[in-house]
Amino acid sequence: MKKLYVLNKVLYSLALVTIVNGISVPKPKGQPVWGYWECVTGIYCPSSWKSISKYCGGSRQSPIDISSYYMPTKPPRKPLQVESDNDDGLVIGVFANTGHTAQFTVEENKGSVYLSGGPADSETYKLSHIKFHFGCSITTGSEHTFDTNPSAAEMQMVFYNSKYKDFKEAANETDGLLIVSSLFTPYGGPTYYVNPTLERLVAMLPNITQPGSYVMLNNDARIELTKLVPELTRPYPYYFTYKGSLTTPPCYESVTWVVLKEKLTISMDQLEQFKSLKNRHGFSQCDNARPTQPVNNREITKNFNPY
């Protein structure tokens, strides 16, 4: 078995970091600095993001509240289908602290995961990265809400349309992105089941507490997407879908959202590990969620009956 290479190289300047070619690197100095709740001089909080990017003030922004009051059912022409280059949706890559979140970026030349059907219809979307949003308490954390109620955390699996070269090229195209979102419900104390793939990710968090730090996840610390989200292996997973945007600047309105109805579970200990991640000011990244945005008469549908 190959050794897990922990490249805990802390690119620690007070600049934000981004993921480029699967590696965490600082953004160039002089770019606008944005955050969530840390609204102080020189930092743009969510209500001011439109000052950074005009798209953040658009009419199809995400996240949204998903209301159970009169939601039409719209069965897809084709069922949602997940395929992968490797067994169990195995992917390897870089797990990094971006300064805003924990993000796993797929090393695509070692295999990826593909999604078609459902709201993707005849298009095929390729997995680019996975990121997490989590709360300072178990009553906050997710970006999307059900009937105005947030969950403790949310995992967003970002796919880009395979007709484009990569995520960057697809990001501002109308049909460029599809994001599958899973919300988490917490449990406390010992449990009879711990998702082993989620636990492998959580076990790496102590290595990436500082912005810019990252670890390389190889076969020993692999991510198996179909085991991380078992709902995706079912013949007909239940979900809600709508047209929206990226939830961070530049907020491009290029996303088809698929929010899974079935929540995943996360332990209190695992949540504490996520809360140990630091932002660029040395504070916990918790509550790294953009507030819900106006629906503005957009169609939100589900693929099942009843709610």
VOPAGU-2260 file (C-alpha; in pm, 1 decimal, decimal comma):
REM VOPAGU-2260
SITE   aa  ch    i         X         Y         Z
SITE  MET   A    0       0,0       0,0       0,0
SITE  LYS   A    1     128,7     340,9     -87,3
SITE  LYS   A    2     210,3     583,7     184,7
SITE  LEU   A    3     -22,6     878,3     229,0
SITE  TYR   A    4     179,8    1181,1     142,5
SITE  VAL   A    5      84,6    1465,0     374,3
SITE  LEU   A    6     195,6    1778,0     198,2
SITE  ASN   A    7     114,6    2004,6     485,5
SITE  LYS   A    8     279,5    2297,1     319,7
SITE  VAL   A    9     109,8    2598,5     467,1
SITE  LEU   A   10      84,2    2868,4     204,7
SITE  TYR   A   11      20,3    3112,2     482,9
SITE  SER   A   12      -9,2    3466,2     380,2
SITE  LEU   A   13    -318,3    3665,2     458,0
SITE  ALA   A   14    -424,2    3626,2      97,0
SITE  LEU   A   15    -713,0    3398,1      13,6
SITE  VAL   A   16    -635,4    3069,7    -155,1
SITE  THR   A   17    -783,9    2895,2    -453,8
SITE  ILE   A   18    -754,0    2554,4    -620,0
SITE  VAL   A   19    -557,4    2550,9    -944,2
SITE  ASN   A   20    -494,4    2223,6   -1127,0
SITE  GLY   A   21    -576,5    2037,2    -807,6
SITE  ILE   A   22    -328,6    2228,7    -593,8
SITE  SER   A   23    -402,5    2493,6    -332,0
SITE  VAL   A   24    -229,3    2821,8    -407,6
SITE  PRO   A   25    -274,9    3184,1    -294,2
SITE  LYS   A   26    -481,0    3420,2    -501,5
SITE  PRO   A   27    -293,1    3719,8    -638,4
SITE  LYS   A   28    -272,5    4009,5    -396,2
SITE  GLY   A   29    -506,6    4297,7    -459,4
SITE  GLN   A   30    -814,5    4091,9    -542,4
SITE  PRO   A   31   -1131,2    4165,0    -341,3
SITE  VAL   A   32   -1156,6    3976,1     -13,7
SITE  TRP   A   33   -1491,3    3817,7      66,6
SITE  GLY   A   34   -1621,9    3632,3     366,4
SITE  TYR   A   35   -1939,2    3524,0     539,7
SITE  TRP   A   36   -1998,9    3681,3     879,5
SITE  GLU   A   37   -1669,6    3868,4     920,0
SITE  CYS   A   38   -1797,2    4197,8     776,0
SITE  VAL   A   39   -1521,2    4441,6     864,0
SITE  THR   A   40   -1334,6    4704,7     665,5
SITE  GLY   A   41   -1193,9    4559,3     347,3
SITE  ILE   A   42   -1395,9    4236,1     360,7
SITE  TYR   A   43   -1710,8    4190,8     156,3
SITE  CYS   A   44   -1982,5    3992,2     333,6
SITE  PRO   A   45   -2272,7    3826,3     144,5
SITE  SER   A   46   -2490,6    4138,4     128,7
SITE  SER   A   47   -2202,9    4316,3     -48,6
SITE  TRP   A   48   -2085,1    4040,3    -282,9
SITE  LYS   A   49   -2254,2    4213,4    -576,0
SITE  SER   A   50   -1986,8    4481,4    -536,1
SITE  ILE   A   51   -1731,1    4213,1    -625,4
SITE  SER   A   52   -1932,3    4047,0    -900,8
SITE  LYS   A   53   -2248,2    4176,3   -1065,7
SITE  TYR   A   54   -2372,8    3819,3   -1092,8
SITE  CYS   A   55   -2415,4    3801,5    -714,2
SITE  GLY   A   56   -2703,3    4046,9    -753,0
SITE  GLY   A   57   -2877,7    3841,3   -1021,3
SITE  SER   A   58   -3229,1    3699,4   -1018,5
SITE  ARG   A   59   -3133,3    3327,7   -1015,8
SITE  GLN   A   60   -2909,0    3311,3    -712,3
SITE  SER   A   61   -2844,5    3021,8    -476,6
SITE  PRO   A   62   -2898,4    2880,9    -221,8
SITE  ILE   A   63   -3273,8    2889,5    -171,8
SITE  ASP   A   64   -3530,7    2762,0      74,1
SITE  ILE   A   65   -3709,6    2452,3     -54,2
SITE  SER   A   66   -4069,6    2474,0      58,0
SITE  SER   A   67   -4300,6    2174,8      81,3
SITE  TYR   A   68   -4599,7    2397,1       2,5
SITE  TYR   A   69   -4719,1    2311,1    -346,9
SITE  MET   A   70   -4419,8    2182,2    -530,3
SITE  PRO   A   71   -4492,3    2023,6    -868,6
SITE  THR   A   72   -4366,4    1675,8    -950,1
SITE  LYS   A   73   -4175,5    1651,8   -1276,5
SITE  PRO   A   74   -4044,2    1302,1   -1352,6
SITE  PRO   A   75   -3730,0    1314,0   -1568,1
SITE  ARG   A   76   -3716,0    1166,7   -1916,5
SITE  LYS   A   77   -3424,1     953,3   -1797,1
SITE  PRO   A   78   -3338,2     847,5   -1442,0
SITE  LEU   A   79   -3038,2    1005,5   -1272,8
SITE  GLN   A   80   -2738,9     785,2   -1351,7
SITE  VAL   A   81   -2390,2     785,0   -1201,3
SITE  GLU   A   82   -2096,0     613,3   -1370,0
SITE  SER   A   83   -1727,3     614,8   -1289,6
SITE  ASP   A   84   -1388,8     522,3   -1432,8
SITE  ASN   A   85   -1299,4     330,6   -1115,8
SITE  ASP   A   86   -1496,7      90,2    -898,1
SITE  ASP   A   87   -1730,1     247,0    -638,6
SITE  GLY   A   88   -1671,1     592,3    -785,4
SITE  LEU   A   89   -1316,0     598,7    -651,1
SITE  VAL   A   90   -1140,4     930,8    -701,7
SITE  ILE   A   91    -811,8    1067,1    -570,5
SITE  GLY   A   92    -686,9    1422,5    -548,8
SITE  VAL   A   93    -621,6    1713,3    -315,0
SITE  PHE   A   94    -807,1    1792,3       8,2
SITE  ALA   A   95    -742,2    2156,2      94,2
SITE  ASN   A   96    -834,6    2438,9     327,0
SITE  THR   A   97    -924,6    2719,4      85,9
SITE  GLY   A   98    -969,6    2976,9     360,7
SITE  HIS   A   99   -1346,6    2944,9     325,1
SITE  THR   A  100   -1410,6    2571,7     329,0
SITE  ALA   A  101   -1266,7    2222,0     307,0
SITE  GLN   A  102   -1253,3    2127,5     -59,5
SITE  PHE   A  103   -1161,3    1800,4    -226,0
SITE  THR   A  104   -1049,8    1850,3    -587,2
SITE  VAL   A  105   -1039,7    1548,3    -816,7
SITE  GLU   A  106    -720,7    1455,9   -1001,0
SITE  GLU   A  107    -916,8    1381,6   -1315,1
SITE  ASN   A  108    -643,7    1195,9   -1503,1
SITE  LYS   A  109    -663,6     925,1   -1235,3
SITE  GLY   A  110   -1035,6     871,5   -1292,6
SITE  SER   A  111   -1355,3    1062,4   -1230,1
SITE  VAL   A  112   -1729,8    1024,1   -1180,5
SITE  TYR   A  113   -1993,3    1111,8   -1440,6
SITE  LEU   A  114   -2357,7    1206,1   -1402,9
SITE  SER   A  115   -2630,0    1197,7   -1665,8
SITE  GLY   A  116   -3007,1    1168,3   -1678,9
SITE  GLY   A  117   -3238,1    1343,6   -1436,1
SITE  PRO   A  118   -3217,5    1719,4   -1489,6
SITE  ALA   A  119   -2893,8    1662,4   -1685,4
SITE  ASP   A  120   -3105,5    1477,3   -1943,6
SITE  SER   A  121   -2881,3    1374,0   -2234,7
SITE  GLU   A  122   -2580,7    1578,6   -2120,7
SITE  THR   A  123   -2295,4    1421,0   -1924,2
SITE  TYR   A  124   -2137,3    1604,3   -1632,5
SITE  LYS   A  125   -1797,0    1527,1   -1481,2
SITE  LEU   A  126   -1703,6    1559,9   -1113,1
SITE  SER   A  127   -1466,8    1850,4   -1044,9
SITE  HIS   A  128   -1467,3    1899,0    -668,6
SITE  ILE   A  129   -1654,2    1852,5    -342,9
SITE  LYS   A  130   -1690,2    2121,1     -77,7
SITE  PHE   A  131   -1847,5    2148,5     265,6
SITE  HIS   A  132   -2055,1    2404,0     454,9
SITE  PHE   A  133   -2105,7    2358,8     828,8
SITE  GLY   A  134   -2242,6    2543,4    1127,4
SITE  CYS   A  135   -2113,2    2668,4    1459,8
SITE  SER   A  136   -2409,4    2482,2    1612,1
SITE  ILE   A  137   -2623,0    2189,9    1497,4
SITE  THR   A  138   -2908,1    2427,2    1410,5
SITE  THR   A  139   -2711,8    2607,3    1137,4
SITE  GLY   A  140   -2466,3    2509,8     868,8
SITE  SER   A  141   -2636,2    2415,7     543,6
SITE  GLU   A  142   -2687,1    2664,8     264,4
SITE  HIS   A  143   -3010,9    2515,4     135,0
SITE  THR   A  144   -3297,7    2486,0     380,9
SITE  PHE   A  145   -3613,2    2274,7     391,6
SITE  ASP   A  146   -3918,6    2477,3     498,7
SITE  THR   A  147   -3679,4    2746,7     632,5
SITE  ASN   A  148   -3501,3    2491,8     854,1
SITE  PRO   A  149   -3125,2    2460,6     798,9
SITE  SER   A  150   -2934,0    2140,1     858,7
SITE  ALA   A  151   -2606,7    2097,4    1047,1
SITE  ALA   A  152   -2396,9    2076,6     728,9
SITE  GLU   A  153   -2412,7    2047,9     351,3
SITE  MET   A  154   -2185,4    1874,1     103,0
SITE  GLN   A  155   -2186,2    2002,9    -254,5
SITE  MET   A  156   -2053,6    1780,5    -534,0
SITE  VAL   A  157   -1969,9    2007,3    -826,5
SITE  PHE   A  158   -1988,8    1858,7   -1176,6
SITE  TYR   A  159   -1913,8    2039,8   -1503,0
SITE  ASN   A  160   -2053,6    1966,6   -1847,9
SITE  SER   A  161   -1808,5    1732,4   -2021,0
SITE  LYS   A  162   -1841,3    1919,0   -2349,1
SITE  TYR   A  163   -1624,0    2187,0   -2189,3
SITE  LYS   A  164   -1252,6    2147,7   -2120,1
SITE  ASP   A  165   -1272,1    2190,4   -1743,3
SITE  PHE   A  166   -1460,1    2355,3   -1457,8
SITE  LYS   A  167   -1313,0    2696,8   -1530,4
SITE  GLU   A  168   -1431,4    2693,4   -1890,9
SITE  ALA   A  169   -1777,6    2566,7   -1795,9
SITE  ALA   A  170   -1835,3    2790,2   -1493,6
SITE  ASN   A  171   -2005,1    3078,9   -1674,2
SITE  GLU   A  172   -2187,3    2879,1   -1942,4
SITE  THR   A  173   -2565,2    2844,1   -1919,9
SITE  ASP   A  174   -2541,8    2465,1   -1920,4
SITE  GLY   A  175   -2199,0    2456,7   -1759,1
SITE  LEU   A  176   -2248,9    2316,4   -1409,6
SITE  LEU   A  177   -2457,8    2069,4   -1214,5
SITE  ILE   A  178   -2422,7    2048,7    -837,2
SITE  VAL   A  179   -2553,9    1758,0    -631,8
SITE  SER   A  180   -2614,9    1861,9    -273,2
SITE  SER   A  181   -2652,8    1640,2      33,2
SITE  LEU   A  182   -2758,4    1785,7     366,4
SITE  PHE   A  183   -2647,2    1630,1     694,3
SITE  THR   A  184   -2840,5    1554,6    1008,7
SITE  PRO   A  185   -2634,2    1517,2    1328,6
SITE  TYR   A  186   -2632,2    1241,2    1583,9
SITE  GLY   A  187   -2460,4    1230,0    1919,7
SITE  GLY   A  188   -2260,3     970,7    2105,9
SITE  PRO   A  189   -2159,6     623,3    1982,5
SITE  THR   A  190   -2335,6     496,2    1675,4
SITE  TYR   A  191   -2365,3     159,4    1508,8
SITE  TYR   A  192   -2258,9     304,1    1173,1
SITE  VAL   A  193   -2000,9     557,7    1064,4
SITE  ASN   A  194   -1971,4     631,0     694,2
SITE  PRO   A  195   -1613,0     512,0     629,4
SITE  THR   A  196   -1555,9     743,1     333,0
SITE  LEU   A  197   -1669,6    1051,3     525,3
SITE  GLU   A  198   -1459,4     937,2     820,2
SITE  ARG   A  199   -1150,6     914,8     597,4
SITE  LEU   A  200   -1202,2    1276,0     495,8
SITE  VAL   A  201   -1264,7    1386,4     854,0
SITE  ALA   A  202    -946,1    1208,3     964,7
SITE  MET   A  203    -749,3    1436,9     731,2
SITE  LEU   A  204    -892,8    1761,9     870,6
SITE  PRO   A  205    -628,4    1802,6    1146,5
SITE  ASN   A  206    -371,2    1826,6     864,1
SITE  ILE   A  207    -545,0    2118,9     693,9
SITE  THR   A  208    -654,6    2346,3     977,5
SITE  GLN   A  209    -468,4    2648,2     834,3
SITE  PRO   A  210    -564,9    2829,0     511,4
SITE  GLY   A  211    -355,6    2704,3     222,2
SITE  SER   A  212    -270,8    2370,4     379,0
SITE  TYR   A  213    -357,8    2053,5     191,1
SITE  VAL   A  214    -313,1    1678,5     176,6
SITE  MET   A  215    -287,7    1447,1    -119,6
SITE  LEU   A  216    -544,2    1168,0     -97,0
SITE  ASN   A  217    -430,2     855,2    -280,2
SITE  ASN   A  218    -566,9     499,8    -280,6
SITE  ASP   A  219    -496,9     460,8      91,3
SITE  ALA   A  220    -719,3     756,6     175,9
SITE  ARG   A  221    -948,6     720,5    -119,6
SITE  ILE   A  222   -1283,5     884,0    -179,5
SITE  GLU   A  223   -1549,3     645,1    -306,0
SITE  LEU   A  224   -1835,4     869,8    -409,8
SITE  THR   A  225   -2100,1     599,6    -428,3
SITE  LYS   A  226   -2015,3     496,2     -71,8
SITE  LEU   A  227   -1996,7     854,3      46,8
SITE  VAL   A  228   -2347,0     915,9     -92,3
SITE  PRO   A  229   -2524,9     577,0    -112,9
SITE  GLU   A  230   -2838,3     750,4    -240,0
SITE  LEU   A  231   -2665,3     794,2    -576,5
SITE  THR   A  232   -2649,8     416,4    -625,0
SITE  ARG   A  233   -3024,5     368,8    -595,9
SITE  PRO   A  234   -3229,0     317,2    -912,8
SITE  TYR   A  235   -3439,7     626,8    -847,3
SITE  PRO   A  236   -3297,5     869,1    -589,0
SITE  TYR   A  237   -3541,2    1135,0    -472,1
SITE  TYR   A  238   -3435,4    1495,7    -526,2
SITE  PHE   A  239   -3543,4    1855,2    -575,2
SITE  THR   A  240   -3409,1    2052,2    -869,0
SITE  TYR   A  241   -3397,5    2413,3    -987,2
SITE  LYS   A  242   -3183,8    2656,7   -1187,6
SITE  GLY   A  243   -2948,2    2865,9    -979,6
SITE  SER   A  244   -2596,4    2986,0    -923,7
SITE  LEU   A  245   -2267,3    2927,5    -752,0
SITE  THR   A  246   -2307,5    3018,5    -384,8
SITE  THR   A  247   -1978,2    3208,1    -365,6
SITE  PRO   A  248   -1838,1    3490,5    -578,4
SITE  PRO   A  249   -1849,0    3527,7    -874,1
SITE  CYS   A  250   -2198,6    3369,7    -831,1
SITE  TYR   A  251   -2234,4    3268,4   -1196,4
SITE  GLU   A  252   -2592,8    3167,6   -1279,2
SITE  SER   A  253   -2482,6    2852,2   -1456,5
SITE  VAL   A  254   -2589,6    2579,7   -1213,6
SITE  THR   A  255   -2856,4    2312,2   -1229,1
SITE  TRP   A  256   -2903,7    2216,5    -866,0
SITE  VAL   A  257   -2996,4    1865,3    -752,8
SITE  VAL   A  258   -3070,7    1866,9    -379,8
SITE  LEU   A  259   -3115,4    1513,4    -250,3
SITE  LYS   A  260   -3418,6    1455,8     -29,6
SITE  GLU   A  261   -3248,4    1188,8     181,8
SITE  LYS   A  262   -3007,6    1340,6     431,0
SITE  LEU   A  263   -2673,8    1193,4     529,7
SITE  THR   A  264   -2565,5    1158,5     891,0
SITE  ILE   A  265   -2270,4    1322,9    1060,9
SITE  SER   A  266   -2152,7    1275,0    1419,0
SITE  MET   A  267   -2098,7    1551,6    1670,8
SITE  ASP   A  268   -1729,6    1460,2    1676,4
SITE  GLN   A  269   -1707,3    1494,1    1298,1
SITE  LEU   A  270   -1873,3    1835,6    1311,8
SITE  GLU   A  271   -1620,2    1944,9    1573,3
SITE  GLN   A  272   -1339,0    1842,1    1339,6
SITE  PHE   A  273   -1481,6    2060,3    1062,2
SITE  LYS   A  274   -1512,4    2349,4    1306,5
SITE  SER   A  275   -1138,5    2322,2    1375,7
SITE  LEU   A  276   -1066,9    2460,4    1027,2
SITE  LYS   A  277    -948,3    2820,0    1037,9
SITE  ASN   A  278   -1026,1    3107,1     805,2
SITE  ARG   A  279    -775,8    3372,8     701,7
SITE  HIS   A  280    -831,7    3561,1    1029,1
SITE  GLY   A  281    -761,0    3264,4    1253,6
SITE  PHE   A  282   -1126,0    3204,5    1343,3
SITE  SER   A  283   -1329,6    2890,9    1282,7
SITE  GLN   A  284   -1480,2    2859,0     936,1
SITE  CYS   A  285   -1812,4    2749,9    1085,9
SITE  ASP   A  286   -2128,1    2919,9     957,5
SITE  ASN   A  287   -1968,3    2940,2     612,3
SITE  ALA   A  288   -2308,7    2948,4     443,9
SITE  ARG   A  289   -2455,3    3213,5     219,7
SITE  PRO   A  290   -2807,1    3316,1     329,8
SITE  THR   A  291   -3092,9    3184,4     117,2
SITE  GLN   A  292   -3180,5    3397,8    -184,4
SITE  PRO   A  293   -3517,4    3499,8    -333,8
SITE  VAL   A  294   -3675,5    3236,1    -556,1
SITE  ASN   A  295   -3813,2    3502,8    -792,9
SITE  ASN   A  296   -4076,6    3280,1    -953,5
SITE  ARG   A  297   -3826,7    3011,8   -1051,2
SITE  GLU   A  298   -3963,2    2663,1   -1101,6
SITE  ILE   A  299   -3858,5    2421,0    -827,1
SITE  THR   A  300   -3963,6    2064,0    -891,8
SITE  LYS   A  301   -3928,1    1722,0    -735,2
SITE  ASN   A  302   -3912,5    1382,0    -902,7
SITE  PHE   A  303   -4133,3    1199,6    -653,8
SITE  ASN   A  304   -4476,2    1196,8    -489,0
SITE  PRO   A  305   -4569,9    1289,5    -221,5
SITE  TYR   A  306   -4333,9    1531,6     -40,4
